[in-house]
Amino acid sequence: MNYFNLIQYKALMMLFPVETDFYKVSLDDADKMVILYWKRKVNFPEYKDGFKMYLHFLKQSKVKRSILDSTLRGDLDAESDEWVLATLNNEIAHLDIKDHQIALVMSEEKYQQQINSYSLLQAGHIVLPVGINYFTNMEEAKHWLLHEDMSLS
């Protein structure tokens, strides 16, 4: 890390964490990962606000790993899912996050729902140049981020 990047990184660290009554975005400095933690069930405007803040700090920090802890977030509708995919697709086009890893942590119930409703048609309509993996345990998510090499091409 050169001197300019070090100064930029330290300035960014002073901005963390960003916290509201419904989300917290922080930087795990030791493991160099951005963490978005939902503190309660959220509605769509709140979800957009938290997710945009996550993307903002992802851009600023230039880290290659992040955790989205949606254990407490609650269920959102199809409009929310479509917005996330469109936003990710648009943001990735403007970011240098190739080889980025995202660990999505969710409740066991939500994980089972996702498995039960999974279809190739749903999963195949968008391809992102990031590695996304799903977990029900924060420690397993961190382990994957720290120890699994995602060399996407």
Backbone as JSON, one array per atom type, in Angstrom:
{
  "sequence": "MNYFNLIQYKALMMLFPVETDFYKVSLDDADKMVILYWKRKVNFPEYKDGFKMYLHFLKQSKVKRSILDSTLRGDLDAESDEWVLATLNNEIAHLDIKDHQIALVMSEEKYQQQINSYSLLQAGHIVLPVGINYFTNMEEAKHWLLHEDMSLS",
  "N": [[0.85, -1.17, 0.0], [0.74, 2.11, -1.01], [1.84, 5.42, 0.08], [-0.14, 7.41, -0.4], [-2.47, 5.81, -0.67], [-2.52, 4.73, 1.89], [-3.04, 6.99, 3.49], [-5.56, 7.66, 2.46], [-6.95, 5.35, 3.19], [-6.8, 5.49, 6.01], [-8.28, 7.83, 6.44], [-10.76, 6.95, 5.59], [-11.25, 5.01, 7.52], [-11.9, 6.57, 9.68], [-14.47, 7.23, 9.15], [-15.98, 5.01, 9.64], [-17.79, 3.16, 12.14], [-20.86, 3.35, 10.21], [-23.99, 3.98, 11.38], [-27.42, 3.35, 11.88], [-30.78, 3.21, 13.18], [-31.57, 0.88, 12.04], [-29.57, -0.39, 10.51], [-26.05, -1.25, 10.31], [-22.95, -0.37, 9.04], [-19.75, -1.45, 8.8], [-16.14, -1.65, 9.0], [-14.11, -4.35, 9.17], [-11.17, -4.12, 10.31], [-8.97, -5.75, 10.88], [-9.39, -8.08, 9.35], [-9.89, -7.0, 6.92], [-12.51, -6.47, 5.66], [-15.74, -5.41, 4.59], [-18.68, -5.0, 6.47], [-22.11, -5.39, 6.46], [-24.71, -5.07, 8.55], [-27.91, -5.89, 9.39], [-30.15, -4.6, 11.71], [-32.75, -5.01, 12.41], [-36.07, -5.91, 11.19], [-36.69, -4.57, 7.99], [-38.12, -2.07, 5.8], [-38.64, -1.51, 2.25], [-37.58, 1.14, 1.4], [-35.77, 1.61, 3.57], [-34.11, -0.59, 3.28], [-32.94, -0.04, 0.78], [-31.51, 2.27, 1.46], [-29.62, 1.31, 3.39], [-28.27, -0.6, 1.82], [-27.21, 0.96, -0.22], [-25.42, 2.49, 1.27], [-23.66, 0.5, 2.08], [-22.6, -0.21, -0.47], [-21.35, 2.21, -1.09], [-19.27, 2.36, 0.86], [-17.96, 0.07, 0.18], [-16.94, 0.75, -2.31], [-15.25, 2.87, -1.52], [-13.44, 1.7, 0.29], [-12.17, -0.31, -1.11], [-11.79, -2.99, -0.51], [-11.66, -6.58, -0.8], [-13.51, -8.31, 0.2], [-16.68, -9.0, 1.71], [-19.37, -9.02, 4.1], [-22.77, -9.64, 4.28], [-25.02, -9.43, 6.6], [-27.99, -10.63, 6.97], [-29.65, -11.75, 8.81], [-31.53, -10.69, 10.65], [-33.01, -9.04, 9.03], [-35.49, -9.57, 7.8], [-38.19, -10.49, 5.52], [-38.27, -9.48, 2.13], [-39.92, -8.11, -0.75], [-40.37, -9.18, -4.23], [-39.73, -6.97, -5.8], [-37.72, -5.73, -4.34], [-35.65, -7.63, -4.53], [-35.2, -7.55, -7.3], [-34.35, -4.91, -7.53], [-31.94, -4.98, -6.09], [-30.38, -6.77, -7.67], [-30.27, -5.33, -10.11], [-29.02, -2.99, -9.22], [-26.57, -3.97, -8.21], [-25.52, -5.03, -10.61], [-25.28, -2.69, -12.15], [-23.55, -1.13, -10.5], [-21.28, -2.75, -10.35], [-20.34, -2.56, -12.9], [-19.12, -0.11, -12.77], [-17.2, -0.34, -10.87], [-14.09, -1.58, -9.62], [-14.21, -4.44, -8.75], [-13.58, -7.0, -9.3], [-13.14, -10.39, -8.57], [-14.16, -10.1, -6.05], [-15.5, -11.17, -2.94], [-18.54, -12.1, -1.51], [-20.18, -12.81, 1.41], [-23.2, -13.99, 2.32], [-25.16, -13.91, 5.04], [-27.77, -15.54, 6.63], [-30.92, -16.36, 8.26], [-31.6, -19.71, 9.41], [-34.12, -20.58, 8.63], [-34.74, -18.85, 6.45], [-32.7, -19.61, 4.75], [-33.42, -22.27, 4.21], [-35.86, -21.78, 2.89], [-34.88, -20.51, 0.64], [-33.44, -22.57, -0.58], [-35.55, -24.34, -1.12], [-37.07, -22.86, -2.95], [-35.41, -22.48, -5.05], [-34.45, -22.24, -8.44], [-33.19, -23.03, -11.68], [-33.87, -21.15, -13.58], [-34.37, -18.84, -12.04], [-31.86, -18.42, -10.87], [-30.16, -18.14, -13.02], [-30.51, -15.79, -14.53], [-28.9, -13.57, -14.27], [-25.47, -12.82, -14.27], [-22.86, -12.24, -12.18], [-19.65, -10.73, -11.68], [-18.61, -11.54, -9.17], [-17.93, -13.45, -6.23], [-20.38, -15.15, -4.55], [-21.56, -16.51, -1.58], [-23.6, -18.49, 0.6], [-24.66, -18.47, 3.99], [-25.5, -19.63, 7.31], [-24.3, -18.98, 9.56], [-22.2, -16.69, 11.13], [-19.45, -17.01, 11.76], [-18.68, -19.14, 10.07], [-19.05, -17.88, 7.64], [-17.09, -15.84, 7.74], [-14.82, -17.47, 7.86], [-14.88, -18.69, 5.33], [-14.5, -16.42, 3.7], [-11.92, -15.65, 4.45], [-10.31, -17.86, 3.93], [-10.86, -19.17, 1.54], [-9.95, -19.09, -1.78], [-11.07, -17.09, -4.28], [-10.74, -17.09, -7.42], [-11.84, -15.54, -9.81], [-12.53, -15.31, -13.28]],
  "CA": [[0.0, 0.0, 0.0], [1.58, 3.3, -1.05], [1.54, 6.45, 1.07], [-1.44, 8.02, -0.71], [-3.52, 4.84, -0.33], [-2.54, 4.61, 3.34], [-3.75, 8.17, 3.99], [-6.96, 7.5, 2.05], [-7.5, 4.28, 4.02], [-6.96, 6.0, 7.38], [-9.4, 8.77, 6.41], [-11.96, 6.13, 5.5], [-11.45, 4.34, 8.8], [-12.52, 7.52, 10.6], [-15.89, 7.29, 8.8], [-16.64, 3.79, 10.09], [-18.93, 2.59, 11.43], [-22.05, 4.17, 9.97], [-25.03, 3.21, 12.07], [-28.75, 3.92, 12.07], [-31.57, 2.32, 14.04], [-31.89, -0.37, 11.35], [-28.39, -1.06, 9.94], [-24.7, -0.79, 10.66], [-21.92, -0.72, 8.08], [-18.46, -1.28, 9.45], [-14.99, -2.25, 8.37], [-13.31, -5.2, 10.03], [-9.83, -3.7, 9.91], [-8.03, -6.88, 10.98], [-9.61, -9.02, 8.25], [-10.09, -6.21, 5.7], [-13.79, -6.76, 5.03], [-16.87, -4.55, 4.92], [-19.79, -5.78, 7.02], [-23.42, -4.75, 6.56], [-25.49, -5.81, 9.54], [-29.27, -5.39, 9.58], [-30.45, -4.68, 13.13], [-34.16, -5.35, 12.59], [-36.78, -6.0, 9.92], [-36.68, -3.29, 7.29], [-38.96, -1.91, 4.63], [-37.86, -1.33, 1.03], [-36.74, 2.34, 1.44], [-34.69, 1.4, 4.52], [-33.22, -1.55, 2.66], [-32.19, 0.69, -0.23], [-30.59, 3.17, 2.16], [-28.52, 0.52, 3.95], [-27.51, -1.25, 0.76], [-26.43, 2.01, -0.89], [-24.3, 2.85, 2.15], [-22.73, -0.63, 1.94], [-21.9, -0.06, -1.75], [-20.49, 3.39, -0.98], [-18.06, 2.02, 1.59], [-17.25, -0.95, -0.6], [-16.17, 1.51, -3.3], [-14.22, 3.67, -0.86], [-12.44, 0.89, 0.98], [-11.49, -1.15, -2.1], [-11.5, -4.32, 0.02], [-12.11, -7.65, -1.69], [-14.4, -9.21, 0.92], [-17.72, -8.37, 2.53], [-20.42, -9.85, 4.7], [-24.1, -9.04, 4.4], [-25.71, -10.21, 7.63], [-29.42, -10.35, 6.84], [-30.36, -12.63, 9.74], [-32.65, -9.97, 11.26], [-33.57, -8.12, 8.04], [-36.86, -9.88, 7.43], [-38.44, -10.79, 4.12], [-38.58, -8.38, 1.23], [-40.66, -8.58, -1.91], [-39.63, -9.39, -5.48], [-39.23, -5.67, -6.24], [-36.45, -5.52, -3.64], [-34.66, -8.52, -5.14], [-34.89, -7.02, -8.63], [-33.58, -3.68, -7.34], [-30.58, -5.37, -5.69], [-29.66, -7.31, -8.83], [-30.03, -4.23, -11.05], [-28.05, -2.09, -8.6], [-25.28, -4.66, -8.23], [-25.07, -5.11, -12.0], [-24.88, -1.33, -12.53], [-22.39, -0.71, -9.71], [-20.12, -3.56, -10.7], [-19.82, -2.02, -14.15], [-18.35, 1.09, -12.46], [-16.26, -0.65, -9.8], [-13.07, -2.6, -9.84], [-14.37, -5.42, -7.67], [-13.36, -8.35, -9.82], [-12.67, -11.32, -7.53], [-14.72, -9.76, -4.74], [-16.27, -12.24, -2.31], [-19.62, -11.66, -0.64], [-20.8, -13.86, 2.21], [-24.54, -13.59, 2.73], [-25.56, -14.67, 6.23], [-29.22, -15.46, 6.81], [-31.46, -17.32, 9.22], [-31.76, -21.08, 8.92], [-35.43, -20.63, 7.96], [-34.6, -18.18, 5.15], [-31.82, -20.46, 3.95], [-34.24, -23.4, 3.75], [-36.79, -21.24, 1.9], [-34.13, -20.25, -0.58], [-33.17, -23.87, -1.2], [-36.8, -24.9, -1.62], [-37.61, -22.1, -4.07], [-34.35, -22.31, -6.04], [-34.62, -22.83, -9.77], [-32.16, -22.58, -12.61], [-34.33, -19.92, -14.23], [-34.16, -17.72, -11.13], [-30.44, -18.21, -10.61], [-29.37, -17.93, -14.22], [-30.81, -14.63, -15.35], [-27.85, -12.55, -14.16], [-24.17, -13.35, -13.87], [-22.05, -11.16, -11.61], [-18.24, -11.12, -11.52], [-18.26, -11.62, -7.76], [-18.25, -14.74, -5.63], [-21.37, -15.03, -3.48], [-21.84, -17.77, -0.92], [-24.67, -18.32, 1.57], [-24.35, -19.07, 5.27], [-26.4, -19.39, 8.43], [-23.42, -18.75, 10.7], [-21.24, -15.63, 10.84], [-18.07, -17.52, 11.81], [-18.44, -19.89, 8.85], [-18.94, -16.89, 6.56], [-15.76, -15.24, 7.85], [-13.83, -18.49, 7.52], [-14.9, -18.81, 3.86], [-13.9, -15.21, 3.13], [-10.49, -15.57, 4.75], [-9.53, -19.05, 3.57], [-11.17, -19.7, 0.21], [-9.51, -18.2, -2.84], [-12.02, -16.99, -5.4], [-10.06, -16.54, -8.6], [-12.8, -15.43, -10.92], [-11.9, -14.76, -14.48]],
  "C": [[0.9, 1.23, 0.0], [1.08, 4.35, -0.06], [0.17, 7.09, 0.86], [-2.6, 7.08, -0.34], [-3.64, 4.67, 1.17], [-3.3, 5.78, 3.96], [-5.24, 8.07, 3.68], [-7.64, 6.44, 2.92], [-7.75, 4.76, 5.44], [-8.11, 7.0, 7.47], [-10.72, 8.01, 6.36], [-12.28, 5.47, 6.83], [-12.14, 5.27, 9.8], [-14.02, 7.63, 10.33], [-16.68, 6.09, 9.32], [-16.82, 3.81, 11.59], [-20.0, 3.64, 11.16], [-23.21, 3.35, 10.52], [-26.32, 4.02, 12.16], [-29.5, 2.98, 13.02], [-31.85, 0.98, 13.36], [-30.71, -1.04, 10.65], [-27.11, -0.48, 10.51], [-23.76, -1.28, 9.57], [-20.59, -0.44, 8.75], [-17.36, -1.95, 8.63], [-14.25, -3.06, 9.41], [-11.87, -4.97, 9.58], [-8.84, -4.86, 9.92], [-8.15, -7.81, 9.77], [-9.88, -8.33, 6.92], [-11.37, -6.63, 4.97], [-14.84, -5.76, 5.5], [-18.0, -5.43, 5.4], [-21.03, -4.9, 7.08], [-24.27, -5.63, 7.45], [-26.86, -5.14, 9.67], [-29.67, -5.64, 11.03], [-31.89, -5.08, 13.43], [-34.78, -5.54, 11.21], [-36.85, -4.61, 9.3], [-37.69, -3.28, 6.17], [-38.06, -1.61, 3.43], [-37.02, -0.04, 1.04], [-35.56, 2.22, 2.42], [-33.64, 0.45, 3.94], [-32.33, -0.86, 1.62], [-31.14, 1.59, 0.41], [-29.38, 2.41, 2.7], [-27.65, -0.1, 2.88], [-26.66, -0.23, 0.0], [-25.23, 2.43, -0.04], [-23.23, 1.75, 2.09], [-21.92, -0.48, 0.65], [-20.94, 1.13, -1.72], [-19.18, 3.04, -0.27], [-17.27, 0.9, 0.94], [-16.37, -0.26, -1.64], [-14.99, 2.23, -2.65], [-13.1, 2.83, -0.28], [-11.59, 0.05, 0.03], [-11.07, -2.51, -1.52], [-12.11, -5.36, -0.91], [-13.09, -8.61, -1.03], [-15.48, -8.4, 1.64], [-18.72, -9.4, 3.01], [-21.7, -9.03, 4.74], [-24.86, -9.92, 5.39], [-27.19, -9.82, 7.63], [-30.27, -11.22, 7.76], [-31.61, -11.96, 10.3], [-33.42, -9.1, 10.27], [-35.04, -8.34, 7.73], [-36.98, -10.14, 5.94], [-38.76, -9.53, 3.35], [-39.26, -8.95, 0.0], [-39.77, -8.72, -3.14], [-39.05, -8.09, -6.02], [-37.87, -5.39, -5.61], [-35.35, -6.37, -4.25], [-34.23, -7.99, -6.51], [-34.03, -5.76, -8.52], [-32.13, -4.02, -6.98], [-29.79, -5.88, -6.89], [-29.33, -6.22, -9.83], [-28.96, -3.3, -10.51], [-26.66, -2.71, -8.61], [-24.7, -4.69, -9.64], [-24.56, -3.75, -12.46], [-23.61, -0.9, -11.8], [-21.14, -1.47, -10.08], [-19.49, -3.07, -11.99], [-18.91, -0.81, -13.89], [-17.29, 0.85, -11.38], [-15.2, -1.62, -10.28], [-13.17, -3.6, -8.69], [-14.3, -6.84, -8.21], [-12.73, -9.18, -8.7], [-13.17, -10.96, -6.14], [-15.55, -10.94, -4.24], [-17.3, -11.64, -1.38], [-20.17, -12.88, 0.08], [-22.14, -13.31, 2.69], [-24.99, -14.5, 3.87], [-27.04, -14.45, 6.44], [-29.67, -16.48, 7.85], [-31.57, -18.7, 8.58], [-33.07, -21.21, 8.14], [-35.36, -20.02, 6.57], [-33.74, -19.01, 4.22], [-32.6, -21.65, 3.37], [-35.25, -22.95, 2.7], [-36.1, -21.02, 0.57], [-33.84, -21.55, -1.31], [-34.44, -24.44, -1.83], [-37.34, -24.16, -2.83], [-36.6, -21.9, -5.2], [-34.74, -22.95, -7.37], [-33.52, -22.29, -10.67], [-32.57, -21.3, -13.32], [-34.1, -18.71, -13.34], [-32.68, -17.41, -11.0], [-29.68, -17.77, -11.85], [-29.61, -16.65, -14.97], [-29.83, -13.48, -15.21], [-26.57, -13.21, -13.67], [-23.31, -12.18, -13.41], [-20.61, -11.63, -11.44], [-17.77, -11.07, -10.06], [-18.6, -13.02, -7.27], [-19.22, -14.52, -4.48], [-21.6, -16.42, -2.91], [-22.79, -17.49, 0.24], [-24.38, -19.11, 2.83], [-25.46, -18.8, 6.27], [-25.61, -19.08, 9.7], [-22.34, -17.74, 10.33], [-19.8, -16.14, 10.84], [-17.73, -18.34, 10.57], [-18.26, -18.96, 7.66], [-17.56, -16.25, 6.57], [-14.67, -16.23, 7.45], [-13.73, -18.63, 6.0], [-14.18, -17.61, 3.23], [-12.38, -15.19, 3.31], [-9.67, -16.72, 4.18], [-9.85, -19.65, 2.21], [-10.78, -18.68, -0.84], [-10.53, -18.24, -3.97], [-11.31, -16.32, -6.57], [-11.03, -16.56, -9.76], [-12.1, -14.86, -12.13], [-12.93, -14.08, -15.35]]
}
